[in-house]
Amino acid sequence: MKLKSINRLFKACLLILLCPILWALCFCSSFISRNTRTHVYGSSGGRFSDNAMYAFLEHCHENATDEIYWISNNKHLVYKLRNLGYKALYKWSIEGVLTCLIASEYHYSSYLSDINEWTARGARKVNYWHGCPFKMIEYDIISGYLRKYYNPIGVLEHLAFFVKSVIHPASRISPDKIFSPYPFFDKYIKSAFRVSDSHLVREELPRIKYVKGNLCYGGNEYLGSESLLDDPFLSGGNRVVLYAPTFRDGNSNWFEEHILSDIGIAQPLLAASNILLIIKLHPNESFKEKLISDNIKVIDSSVDIHLILSKIEFLITDYSSIAVDAAMSGIDVYLMWPDLGEYTCSSRDFYIDIDQFYDGRSYSSISNLIFDITNNNASYMSVKDIILNNIKPN
């Protein structure tokens, strides 16, 4: 058994043993008086990133009276934030638990576990959710690897569903408020999170406000992504293109198996046109190399993608909602997907006919897309205007 699997098993067993204590803490949190001036923020994986990060920085810079804390299970991040003058606490420290118990608002990018789901009862829960729902999410997932976690079938799956709900309840807890910036997505968000119209927040996501407004928080938004600040690849006079594919549920080797060799074919075209291709893979991808060639670089999967949107010429993606973020920020978007049928079977189904939504403007290989781009034949294939016209933001 691999060491990683052993660690996961150990953590799961430990969590099961601690469950009575955690559920007691959860019950007690219902009766604790909340301080209306205390707000806590957090993002998944112990990172300082995504919408919660931008909301936290904005709140800190605009409000000097509230008690605003970043909560993380990453002690190193907590120390770095404190050194920058922010309030930050380790999730399981005594002060961290007590602060979460009295906080009146929880602001998170994905799940309550980004902060602490065991101390949140009685607090106002604000979910910024990290993506627009093209592919089915949460309780709407009816196919692929994650289906059994939301729509179990049979005795064993229902038993696993129950156990997971006991030791990881965060994904089962509905938010009090959830961002739905564009009416186009309202019905999907309401269905996936089992909320009503009164729960929806019609505002731009904090990360989009950051990109569109050319905001700057003194460079503190790059915390955890400091390598980008002085990266010669992004400041060397190259034309920069970003490729950001979505994760294929259950297949951590998808990029290496299906895309890597095809990108290699495109390398001479990129070099001849002085184009740097930056690749940002999902954190669950197992591919670890950083430099594929002089013109193709893989950036760290923990890097917040929105920090480099303003530096790129255009985006290449697939089923990811980063396409919406880029389009709303005025960036051209090109689609490349070689596996639509396979994706719907093994990963996720879609709320819409995604090929029809995009008017068939997709490439089946990245080498063909790069060929059209370097020969100035791709402009009519950008889907930016389709996104803007279909979603119709307020």
Order of alpha helices (4+ residues) and beta strands (2+ residues): alpha-beta-alpha-beta-alpha-beta-alpha-beta-beta-alpha-alpha-beta-alpha-beta-alpha-beta-alpha-alpha-beta-beta-beta-beta-alpha-beta-alpha-alpha-alpha-alpha
